[in-house]
Structures are given as C-alpha cells and as structure tokens.
Amino acid sequence: MTSIVRKKNIILKKHEERRLLNGHQWIFSNEIHAANGAPKSGDIVEILRHDMKKLGVGFYNPHSLIAARFLTADDEEIDFQFFERRIRSALALREKLYPKSGTFRLVNSESDFLPGVIIDKYNEYLSIQTFSAGMDERLTLLCDVLVSVFSPRGIVERNESPLRSLEQLPQRKGILRGSVDPTIIELNSLKFRVDVLEGQKTGFYLDQRENRTLVRPYAKHATVLDCFCNEGGFGMYASHFGAKDVTCVDSSEFAIEKCKVNVMLNELQNISYHCADAFQFLSSAHQQEKRYDVIILDPPSFAKNKKTVATAVKGYKEVNAGALALLNSGGILITASCSHHISEETFLNAVQESGVKAKRKLRLLQTAGAAPDHPTLVAMPETKYLKLAVFSVE
C-alpha cells in the first residue's frame, strides 16, 4: 500500500509523546516544538516525535490550548470511509448496550476516537455538537456519513456550547438535513417528549439515563425533593416507583413546562412544581421546617474551568448542606457533579464536609458515572465528567 504523504506536520518536544502513547488524545500547545507547512485551524497534520518518528495524524488548531487532537496511528485517509468505520464501530457498541432502543449517545467524542464531536440519536433524528475546528470543518462530511448509515428523518446541529469559543468557533443552531419535529423517546419504562432543536444540550440529558432508576429502592411511600429537575428525570422516576409526594424544582420556566408535559405523558401523580433557584428554595424550605425522605441534587456544572474549581467546591458544599438540613433521619441524598474539573475525590470530600457542617452522619451507599453509551478513557480523565453518589443520612 502506498504511504500517504502529508506536507503539514507538528514535531513534539522531547518526551512529550508519553501521554499520547499511553492513550491520551490531546496534544497541548506547550508540548509542540515546531509546526511545519503552515498548518491552519482544522487542518490534518502528521504528528512526529522529536526524532521525527511518526506517531500518527490529528486535527490541528494553532489558536487553541488543545493544539492537536489525535485521530489515528494508522496510515489512512481521513475521508468518508474513515468516518463511516468509526461511526459504525460506535453504533455496534450502542446496539449491544440498548438493543431495543432507538435513543442513545452514538458518538462520545474522544472516547469513541472521533475527537471533538458528539452525536446523539433520538429515534429518527440525530443531533450533533462539534467542539473542534477539525470536526466543525467536516460537518457536511459527517452528515453525509450519517445519512448513509441511518437515513434519518432529520439532523440538527446544537453548537451553542461556550466550549466552542476555545477553538474560535461561532455559536450556531439549526437544521442540517431533512426536517425535525418533537419525538417521544422511552427510557427505562418512562416516556419523554424531546425537542431536538430546542431542548437542553443536544435535546435531552441522556447521561443520567441509568442513574435516574437508582431512586427505586428509596422511593416507595417517600416524600421526594428533586432539585435542578430539568425536564423531570429523577422526580418522575421517584413517582413511578411509588413516592407519595414529589416536589420538582428548577429555575427555568421552559424546563418546568417540559417537566409538566412529561409527567402528563406518563400519567404520573402527586408531583408539584416550583420554578425557583434551588439554593433559595432549600433555604426557604429550611425556614418553613419542611422535611423530605429523599433529596436529589443534579445541578449544572459549577466549574467551567480550572480557575473556578474553588468556587465550584464552595457551591457543592452549600447546596449539599442545604439539602442535608432538610432530610429526615434515615433519609437518602442522591447528589451529582457534571464537571470534569471536579474529581470524584474532591466531590465526595465536599459532600462529607457538608455533612459535618449540617451535623449529619453520612454513609456512602454507591457511586456511579455516566450511562455506558458515554464511555470514558482511563488514560484521559477529562472524559470522566459525571459523578453521582448515593448517601444514607442520619
């Protein structure tokens, strides 16, 4: 086979290939000795060791701290066939995980060896987010592959993430192929109405898919508070599993209205709604001497970058202490963090310190991460963002 000749390359500094060889997928700008051939943002470059030995190829972006994203060590073209192979490989895993479901995360970026792109499937619709200049430039090609593999009714891009600014990419949202309408998905016996163009993130939070059912052993006859309820995930499952009373709280009127639609769709009972800031709601509930048997905290990311970790930890301590003050003795706290900048150890320590502050004794019953269609790379801790813990509280 004829070797592919590429005129653009980057040369790493001595020993800077170690992390890449161990399975990490990023090369940072301070690890590069030289860039040859005047590569531009989104270009494919050869990645060379300091001694000019080839390591593979990747996407390049001179404007980003993540200067290169690894694609492959093989001598292959990055073309339609390349993306089709990777997407079909990702699909094969999801079909094993969810053989009876048409809804799942199809591509989880670096963890599926397609760096800088997320693709979620909601029945006959596909939703794409691109976080790297290389993938963003190949959005049309990605759509061509997806049409070939799935023949979807519609494909949308949900490129509103602030992460795109790190690659100097603009914010965009819209229909890329076909047309879209709201669709009804079913996850673990409950139905949700998903608007792929207007819903949260790519349309819905699929990462807590399995974790929402963790409320099952604790829900029967319980009073439940679901803070940051979004479109009704944990609270709906609590009602489904027999809770006598569920309170859903979210600061977004849009989310609360979506939650009401989903509750009606499943004919669930005994659910009330509060459009309110969760921190303020917890404080007010404490003043009113309200008590709950189960409290769920599933907040948005408190740490957008490393500089905000200290502030985020303070936020986790505050919100968990507020929840612990409202729990009955023997109650259950289900609490989560969705920032990769917060390690599991840091998160659990923050919750434990909240227990000390609230003068409550905590026993950790179990921990969990994202659903298995959101795989992680052990060598790349950045891919492990979601942490969830279940505590028994005395």
C-alpha positions in Angstrom: 0.0 0.0 0.0 1.3 3.4 -0.9 2.2 5.6 2.1 0.2 8.8 2.4 2.4 11.8 2.1 1.4 14.8 4.2 3.2 18.1 3.8 2.0 19.5 7.1 3.3 18.2 10.4 3.9 19.1 14.0 7.1 18.0 15.9 6.7 17.3 19.6 9.3 18.3 22.2 11.4 15.5 23.7 9.4 13.1 25.9 6.1 14.8 25.2 4.8 11.8 23.3 4.4 9.8 26.5 0.9 10.8 27.4 -0.2 10.2 23.8 1.3 6.7 23.7 -0.5 5.9 27.0 -3.8 6.6 25.4 -4.5 10.3 25.9 -5.9 12.0 22.8 -4.8 15.6 23.2 -1.6 17.5 22.5 -1.2 20.8 24.2 0.4 23.9 22.6 3.3 23.9 25.0 4.2 20.3 24.0 4.9 21.2 20.4 8.5 22.1 19.2 7.6 23.2 15.7 4.7 23.2 13.1 5.8 22.8 9.5 3.9 23.5 6.3 1.9 26.4 7.7 -1.0 24.3 9.0 -4.2 26.2 9.6 -7.0 25.7 12.0 -8.8 22.4 11.2 -6.0 21.0 9.1 -4.9 17.4 9.3 -1.3 17.1 10.3 1.2 14.3 10.9 2.3 14.1 14.5 6.1 13.4 14.9 8.3 12.7 17.8 11.3 14.9 18.4 13.4 12.4 16.5 10.9 12.6 13.5 9.4 9.2 14.2 5.7 9.3 13.1 3.1 8.8 15.9 0.0 9.3 13.8 -2.2 12.1 12.5 -4.6 14.5 14.1 -6.6 17.8 13.7 -4.5 20.9 14.3 -5.6 24.3 15.8 -2.9 26.9 16.4 -5.4 29.1 18.3 -6.3 26.5 20.9 -4.6 25.3 24.1 -5.5 21.8 22.7 -3.3 22.3 19.7 -3.8 18.8 18.2 -6.4 16.1 18.6 -5.3 12.6 17.8 -7.2 10.7 15.1 -5.2 7.6 14.2 -1.8 5.9 14.3 -2.6 4.1 11.0 -1.6 5.3 7.6 -5.1 6.1 6.3 -7.0 8.9 4.7 -9.3 10.9 6.9 -12.3 10.7 4.5 -15.8 9.4 4.2 -14.7 5.8 4.7 -12.7 6.7 7.8 -15.7 8.4 9.5 -18.1 5.6 8.4 -15.9 3.0 10.0 -15.6 4.9 13.3 -19.4 5.7 13.4 -20.3 2.1 12.6 -18.0 0.9 15.3 -19.6 3.2 17.8 -23.1 2.1 16.6 -22.2 -1.6 17.1 -21.4 -0.9 20.8 -24.7 1.0 21.4 -26.7 -1.8 19.8 -25.2 -4.1 22.3 -26.0 -1.7 25.2 -29.5 -0.8 24.1 -30.7 -3.4 21.5 -34.4 -2.4 21.8 -33.9 1.4 22.0 -33.6 3.9 19.2 -32.3 6.6 21.5 -28.7 6.8 22.8 -25.4 8.7 22.5 -24.0 7.5 19.3 -20.6 9.2 19.4 -19.0 10.4 22.6 -16.1 12.4 21.2 -12.6 11.3 22.1 -14.0 8.2 23.9 -15.2 6.9 20.5 -12.0 8.0 18.8 -13.7 10.9 17.0 -12.3 13.9 18.8 -14.3 17.0 19.2 -17.8 15.7 18.1 -20.8 14.4 20.0 -23.7 12.8 18.2 -27.0 11.8 19.9 -29.7 9.7 18.3 -33.3 10.3 19.3 -35.4 7.8 17.3 -35.3 9.0 13.7 -33.4 12.2 14.5 -29.7 13.0 15.0 -28.2 15.9 16.9 -24.6 16.9 16.5 -22.2 19.1 18.5 -18.7 19.9 17.2 -16.1 21.2 19.7 -13.0 21.1 17.4 -12.2 23.1 14.4 -11.3 19.9 12.5 -14.7 18.3 13.1 -16.5 21.6 12.5 -15.0 21.9 9.0 -16.1 18.4 8.3 -19.7 18.8 9.4 -21.1 18.3 5.9 -19.0 15.1 5.5 -20.2 13.9 8.9 -23.8 14.5 7.8 -23.2 12.6 4.5 -21.9 9.6 6.5 -24.9 9.7 8.9 -27.4 9.9 6.1 -25.7 6.8 4.5 -25.7 4.8 7.7 -29.1 5.9 9.2 -31.3 7.6 6.6 -32.5 9.9 9.4 -35.6 12.0 9.1 -33.6 15.0 10.3 -30.2 16.1 11.5 -29.7 19.2 13.6 -26.6 21.0 15.0 -26.7 22.2 18.6 -23.5 24.2 18.5 -24.3 26.7 21.2 -21.7 25.5 23.7 -19.3 28.1 25.1 -16.6 25.5 24.7 -16.6 26.3 21.0 -15.0 29.7 21.8 -11.9 27.9 22.9 -11.4 26.9 19.3 -12.6 30.2 18.0 -15.8 28.7 16.6 -19.0 30.6 16.4 -22.3 29.7 18.1 -24.8 28.0 15.8 -28.1 26.1 15.9 -30.2 24.8 13.1 -31.4 22.0 10.8 -28.6 20.5 8.7 -30.6 17.8 6.9 -34.3 17.0 6.5 -36.8 18.3 8.9 -37.5 17.9 12.6 -40.5 17.6 14.9 -40.7 16.7 18.6 -40.4 13.0 19.2 -41.3 10.7 22.1 -38.4 8.6 23.5 -38.7 5.9 26.1 -36.1 5.3 28.7 -36.5 2.6 31.4 -40.3 2.5 31.1 -40.9 6.2 31.1 -41.6 8.4 28.1 -40.2 11.9 27.4 -41.1 14.4 24.7 -37.9 15.6 23.2 -37.4 18.7 21.0 -34.0 18.1 19.4 -33.8 21.7 18.2 -34.9 23.5 21.4 -34.3 21.0 24.3 -31.3 21.1 26.6 -27.8 20.3 25.2 -28.5 18.1 22.2 -32.1 17.7 23.1 -32.1 15.8 26.4 -29.7 14.7 29.1 -29.0 11.1 28.3 -26.0 10.7 30.6 -28.2 10.2 33.7 -30.3 7.5 31.9 -29.4 4.7 34.2 -28.8 6.7 37.3 -32.4 8.0 37.5 -33.5 4.5 38.3 -31.3 4.4 41.4 -34.1 6.1 43.3 -36.2 2.9 43.0 -35.3 1.3 46.5 -35.9 4.5 48.3 -39.0 6.0 46.6 -41.9 3.9 47.8 -44.2 5.9 50.1 -41.4 8.6 50.4 -41.6 12.4 50.2 -39.1 13.4 47.5 -37.4 16.7 46.5 -35.8 16.8 43.1 -33.7 20.0 42.8 -32.4 21.1 39.3 -35.1 18.7 38.0 -34.8 19.9 34.4 -37.4 18.2 32.3 -38.4 15.8 35.1 -35.9 12.9 35.2 -35.3 11.8 38.8 -38.6 13.1 40.2 -40.6 11.3 37.6 -38.9 8.0 38.3 -39.5 8.5 42.1 -43.2 8.9 41.3 -43.1 5.9 39.0 -41.5 3.8 41.8 -44.2 4.7 44.3 -43.3 8.0 46.0 -46.3 9.6 47.9 -45.2 13.1 47.1 -42.6 14.6 44.7 -41.5 18.2 44.5 -39.7 19.3 41.3 -37.6 22.5 41.4 -35.9 24.2 38.5 -35.0 27.9 37.8 -36.0 27.5 34.1 -39.7 28.0 33.3 -39.0 26.3 30.0 -37.8 23.2 31.9 -40.7 23.2 34.3 -43.2 23.3 31.4 -41.4 20.5 29.7 -41.5 18.6 33.0 -45.2 19.0 33.3 -45.7 17.7 29.7 -43.6 14.6 30.5 -45.5 14.0 33.8 -48.8 14.1 31.9 -47.4 11.9 29.2 -46.7 9.2 31.8 -49.9 9.8 33.8 -47.9 10.2 37.0 -49.4 11.5 40.2 -48.5 13.5 43.3 -46.0 15.8 41.6 -45.8 19.6 42.3 -43.6 22.1 40.6 -41.6 25.2 41.7 -39.8 27.5 39.3 -37.2 28.7 41.7 -33.5 29.0 42.3 -32.5 25.7 44.1 -30.3 27.4 46.6 -33.1 29.8 47.6 -35.7 27.0 47.6 -33.6 24.9 50.0 -33.1 27.9 52.3 -36.8 28.8 52.3 -37.8 25.2 52.9 -35.5 25.0 55.9 -37.1 28.2 57.3 -40.5 26.6 56.8 -39.2 23.4 58.6 -40.1 21.2 55.7 -38.6 17.7 55.6 -38.1 15.0 52.9 -37.2 11.3 52.8 -35.2 11.6 49.6 -33.5 14.6 48.0 -31.9 14.6 44.6 -29.3 17.2 43.5 -28.4 17.2 39.8 -27.0 20.8 39.3 -25.4 22.1 36.1 -21.6 22.3 36.1 -20.3 24.7 38.8 -16.8 24.5 37.4 -16.4 25.7 33.8 -12.6 25.7 34.0 -9.8 25.1 36.5 -9.9 28.7 37.7 -13.4 28.2 39.1 -12.8 24.9 40.9 -12.6 26.6 44.4 -15.8 28.5 43.8 -17.4 25.3 42.5 -16.4 23.3 45.6 -17.9 26.1 47.7 -21.1 25.8 45.7 -21.3 22.0 46.1 -20.8 22.3 49.9 -23.5 24.9 50.2 -26.1 23.1 48.1 -25.5 19.7 49.8 -25.5 21.2 53.3 -28.8 22.9 52.4 -30.3 19.5 51.3 -28.9 17.6 54.3 -30.6 20.1 56.6 -34.0 19.0 55.1 -33.6 15.3 55.2 -35.3 13.1 57.8 -33.2 10.7 59.8 -32.5 7.7 57.7 -33.1 9.7 54.5 -31.4 9.4 51.2 -29.3 12.0 49.4 -28.6 11.4 45.7 -26.1 14.1 44.6 -24.2 14.7 41.4 -21.4 16.8 39.8 -21.1 17.1 36.0 -17.7 18.9 35.7 -14.6 17.0 34.7 -12.6 19.7 36.6 -14.0 18.3 39.8 -12.6 14.9 40.6 -14.6 12.2 42.4 -12.4 12.5 45.5 -12.9 16.3 45.5 -16.6 15.9 45.1 -17.1 13.3 47.8 -15.0 15.3 50.2 -17.1 18.4 49.5 -20.3 16.3 50.4 -18.7 14.9 53.5 -17.7 18.4 54.7 -21.3 19.4 54.0 -22.4 16.7 56.4 -20.1 18.0 59.1 -21.5 21.5 58.6 -25.0 20.2 58.8 -24.2 18.0 61.7 -25.3 14.9 59.9 -23.7 11.5 59.6 -23.3 10.2 56.0 -22.8 6.7 54.8 -21.9 6.2 51.1 -24.1 3.5 49.6 -22.9 3.7 46.0 -21.3 5.8 43.3 -22.0 6.0 39.6 -20.9 7.8 36.4 -22.5 8.5 33.1 -24.5 5.9 31.2 -22.4 3.3 29.3 -23.1 5.0 26.0 -21.0 7.8 27.4 -17.7 5.7 27.7 -14.6 7.1 29.2 -10.9 6.7 28.5 -8.9 5.6 31.6 -5.8 7.5 30.2 -7.9 10.6 29.7 -9.6 11.8 32.9 -11.1 14.7 31.0 -13.6 12.2 29.6 -14.9 11.2 33.0 -17.1 14.2 33.9 -20.2 12.9 35.6 -20.0 11.7 39.3 -23.1 10.6 41.3 -23.2 9.4 44.8 -26.0 7.9 47.0 -25.8 8.6 50.7 -27.8 7.4 53.7 -28.1 10.2 56.2 -28.6 10.0 59.9 
